[in-house]
Amino acid sequence: MSRLTTTKRFLACGTIAGPVFVLAFFIEGATRANYSALRHPVSSLAIGPSGWMQMINFFITGALVLAAAIGLRRAFRPAFWGPVLIGVVAVGFIGAGLFTTDPIGGYPPGTPLLPVRTLGGLLHLLFSAPVFLVWPFACFVFSRLCFNRNRRRLATFLVWSGVAAVVTTILTGIAINRVNPGLAEFAGAFQRMNLIIEFLWTGLLAVSLLRSAEATGYDQSERLNLTTPS
């Protein structure tokens, strides 16, 4: 199997990671008793007897994002930080699946609105942090890489995606921590918006690279050719 073929397969993982994760949490949220996708975070789906489904969702998504990071590393070689940041996000998803979050927002019923922290819950929070803090930064890194390779339209899209990701990350933090009680009712919605934005830009970046590979293949250094204008 050629290096180009394996790289394309790694990148393809980046295109399906979002649909897999989002579809799974939408189905789980819609079928879970007393759970509100509008109010409760995605991680709360890992609580309870059916929580294993969301844990598997975290593991599968983490593996797909990690594969995408490898593909991005090959495509943007010798660039280092962008792919590494995506790799950190992948580890965050896997770690979030290993440790269950503490109850929050009154789910499951009878639990407090703000969490009573446990060691497992703190570890979940630690691993989840890159998903919301590192991923938006990676977006700006890839925007610069695309701009340097004359893909200005894609670079602009990534900039605006990064801004939207930062805004929704802030809103999610305010809502989940009940800094503003009015926004707390929309904590789950803000978090889902953030995740969809992050998966969208990552997936579209992978699609763009796959299209470049189909059109131009590898250059002499076996790096995907990104020098053509968008």
C-alpha positions as CSV (number, residue, x, y, z in Angstrom):
1,M,0.0,0.0,0.0
2,S,1.4,3.4,-1.0
3,R,2.1,6.2,1.4
4,L,-0.4,8.3,-0.5
5,T,-3.1,5.7,0.0
6,T,-2.5,5.4,3.7
7,T,-2.4,9.1,4.1
8,K,-5.8,9.5,2.3
9,R,-7.2,6.8,4.6
10,F,-6.0,8.7,7.7
11,L,-7.5,11.9,6.4
12,A,-10.8,10.1,5.6
13,C,-11.0,9.3,9.3
14,G,-11.1,13.1,9.9
15,T,-14.2,13.4,7.7
16,I,-16.2,10.7,9.5
17,A,-15.2,11.5,13.1
18,G,-17.7,14.3,13.4
19,P,-20.8,12.5,11.9
20,V,-20.1,9.4,14.0
21,F,-19.8,11.4,17.3
22,V,-22.6,13.8,16.6
23,L,-25.1,11.2,15.4
24,A,-24.4,9.0,18.4
25,F,-24.9,11.7,21.0
26,F,-28.1,13.0,19.3
27,I,-29.6,9.5,19.3
28,E,-28.6,8.9,22.9
29,G,-29.8,12.3,24.0
30,A,-33.2,11.8,22.3
31,T,-33.8,8.4,23.9
32,R,-32.4,8.9,27.4
33,A,-35.1,9.5,30.1
34,N,-34.9,12.8,32.0
35,Y,-32.0,14.0,29.8
36,S,-32.2,17.4,28.0
37,A,-29.9,18.0,25.1
38,L,-30.7,21.7,25.5
39,R,-29.5,21.8,29.1
40,H,-27.1,18.9,29.8
41,P,-23.6,18.4,28.4
42,V,-22.7,15.4,26.2
43,S,-20.5,13.9,28.8
44,S,-23.5,13.3,31.1
45,L,-24.7,10.6,28.7
46,A,-21.9,8.5,30.1
47,I,-23.6,8.4,33.5
48,G,-25.8,5.4,34.4
49,P,-26.5,1.9,33.1
50,S,-26.5,3.1,29.4
51,G,-23.4,5.2,29.8
52,W,-21.2,2.6,28.1
53,M,-22.6,3.7,24.8
54,Q,-21.2,7.2,25.2
55,M,-17.9,5.8,26.5
56,I,-17.5,3.8,23.3
57,N,-18.5,6.9,21.3
58,F,-15.6,8.7,23.0
59,F,-13.1,5.9,22.3
60,I,-14.1,5.5,18.6
61,T,-14.1,9.3,18.0
62,G,-10.7,9.6,19.7
63,A,-9.2,6.9,17.5
64,L,-10.6,8.6,14.3
65,V,-9.3,12.0,15.4
66,L,-5.9,10.5,16.1
67,A,-5.8,8.9,12.7
68,A,-6.7,12.3,11.2
69,A,-3.8,13.9,13.1
70,I,-1.4,11.5,11.5
71,G,-2.9,12.3,8.1
72,L,-2.6,16.0,8.7
73,R,1.0,15.5,9.9
74,R,1.9,13.8,6.6
75,A,-0.1,16.4,4.5
76,F,1.5,19.5,6.1
77,R,5.0,18.1,6.6
78,P,7.3,19.6,8.0
79,A,4.7,21.5,10.0
80,F,4.5,20.1,13.5
81,W,2.2,22.0,15.9
82,G,-1.1,21.8,14.1
83,P,-1.2,18.0,13.8
84,V,0.2,17.6,17.3
85,L,-2.6,19.7,18.7
86,I,-5.2,17.6,16.9
87,G,-3.4,14.5,18.4
88,V,-3.8,16.1,21.9
89,V,-7.5,16.5,21.2
90,A,-7.7,12.8,20.2
91,V,-6.1,11.8,23.6
92,G,-8.7,14.1,25.3
93,F,-11.6,12.2,23.7
94,I,-10.1,8.8,24.7
95,G,-9.4,10.0,28.3
96,A,-12.9,11.4,28.5
97,G,-14.2,7.9,27.8
98,L,-12.0,6.3,30.4
99,F,-13.3,8.5,33.3
100,T,-17.0,9.4,33.8
101,T,-18.0,13.0,34.5
102,D,-19.6,14.0,37.7
103,P,-23.4,14.7,37.7
104,I,-24.2,18.3,36.8
105,G,-27.2,20.4,35.9
106,G,-29.6,18.2,37.8
107,Y,-28.9,15.0,35.8
108,P,-29.5,12.3,36.7
109,P,-32.6,13.5,38.7
110,G,-31.9,14.1,42.4
111,T,-28.3,15.3,41.8
112,P,-27.1,18.9,42.4
113,L,-27.0,21.6,39.7
114,L,-23.2,22.0,40.3
115,P,-21.0,18.9,40.6
116,V,-19.6,17.4,43.7
117,R,-16.1,16.7,42.4
118,T,-14.7,13.2,42.5
119,L,-11.3,11.9,41.3
120,G,-12.9,10.3,38.3
121,G,-14.8,13.5,37.5
122,L,-11.7,15.6,37.8
123,L,-9.8,13.3,35.5
124,H,-12.6,13.5,33.0
125,L,-12.5,17.3,33.2
126,L,-8.7,17.3,32.7
127,F,-8.9,15.1,29.6
128,S,-11.9,17.0,28.2
129,A,-10.1,20.4,28.5
130,P,-8.1,20.0,25.2
131,V,-11.3,19.4,23.3
132,F,-12.5,22.9,24.2
133,L,-9.3,24.8,24.7
134,V,-6.7,23.3,22.4
135,W,-9.0,22.5,19.4
136,P,-9.9,26.1,18.7
137,F,-6.2,27.1,18.8
138,A,-5.4,24.3,16.3
139,C,-7.9,25.9,14.0
140,F,-5.9,29.1,13.9
141,V,-2.6,27.2,13.4
142,F,-4.0,25.4,10.3
143,S,-5.4,28.6,9.0
144,R,-1.9,30.1,8.9
145,L,-0.5,26.9,7.3
146,C,-3.2,27.1,4.6
147,F,-2.5,30.8,4.0
148,N,1.2,30.1,3.7
149,R,0.3,27.5,1.0
150,N,-1.8,29.9,-0.9
151,R,-5.2,28.4,0.1
152,R,-6.6,31.8,1.2
153,R,-10.3,30.9,1.0
154,L,-9.8,27.9,3.2
155,A,-7.6,29.9,5.5
156,T,-10.3,32.5,5.9
157,F,-12.9,29.9,6.6
158,L,-10.7,28.4,9.3
159,V,-10.2,31.8,11.0
160,W,-13.9,32.4,11.3
161,S,-14.4,28.8,12.5
162,G,-11.8,29.4,15.2
163,V,-13.6,32.6,16.3
164,A,-16.9,30.8,16.5
165,A,-15.3,28.0,18.4
166,V,-13.8,30.4,20.9
167,V,-17.1,32.2,21.4
168,T,-19.1,28.9,21.9
169,T,-16.4,27.6,24.3
170,I,-16.8,30.7,26.5
171,L,-20.6,30.5,26.4
172,T,-20.4,26.8,27.3
173,G,-18.2,27.5,30.3
174,I,-20.4,30.3,31.5
175,A,-23.5,28.2,31.1
176,I,-22.2,24.9,32.6
177,N,-20.8,26.7,35.6
178,R,-24.0,28.7,36.1
179,V,-22.1,32.0,36.0
180,N,-25.3,33.3,34.3
181,P,-28.3,31.2,35.5
182,G,-30.3,32.3,32.4
183,L,-27.7,30.8,30.1
184,A,-27.4,27.6,32.2
185,E,-30.6,26.3,30.5
186,F,-28.7,26.3,27.2
187,A,-25.4,24.7,28.4
188,G,-26.0,21.6,26.3
189,A,-26.9,23.6,23.2
190,F,-23.8,25.8,23.4
191,Q,-21.6,22.7,23.9
192,R,-23.1,20.9,20.9
193,M,-22.7,24.0,18.8
194,N,-19.0,24.1,19.8
195,L,-18.4,20.5,19.0
196,I,-20.2,20.7,15.6
197,I,-18.1,23.7,14.6
198,E,-14.9,21.9,15.6
199,F,-15.7,18.7,13.7
200,L,-16.9,20.7,10.7
201,W,-13.7,22.6,10.2
202,T,-11.6,19.6,10.8
203,G,-13.6,17.5,8.4
204,L,-13.7,20.1,5.7
205,L,-9.9,20.6,6.0
206,A,-9.5,16.8,5.5
207,V,-11.8,16.9,2.5
208,S,-9.8,19.7,1.0
209,L,-6.6,17.8,1.4
210,L,-8.2,14.6,-0.1
211,R,-9.4,16.6,-3.1
212,S,-5.8,18.0,-3.5
213,A,-4.5,14.4,-3.3
214,E,-6.9,13.2,-6.0
215,A,-6.0,16.1,-8.3
216,T,-2.2,16.4,-7.8
217,G,-0.9,13.4,-5.8
218,Y,2.4,13.9,-4.0
219,D,5.1,16.3,-4.9
220,Q,8.8,15.3,-4.9
221,S,9.0,15.3,-1.1
222,E,5.8,13.2,-0.8
223,R,3.9,16.0,0.8
224,L,0.4,16.7,-0.4
225,N,0.5,19.6,-2.9
226,L,-1.3,22.5,-1.3
227,T,0.2,25.3,-3.5
228,T,-2.7,25.5,-5.9
229,P,-5.1,28.4,-5.3
230,S,-8.4,27.5,-3.7
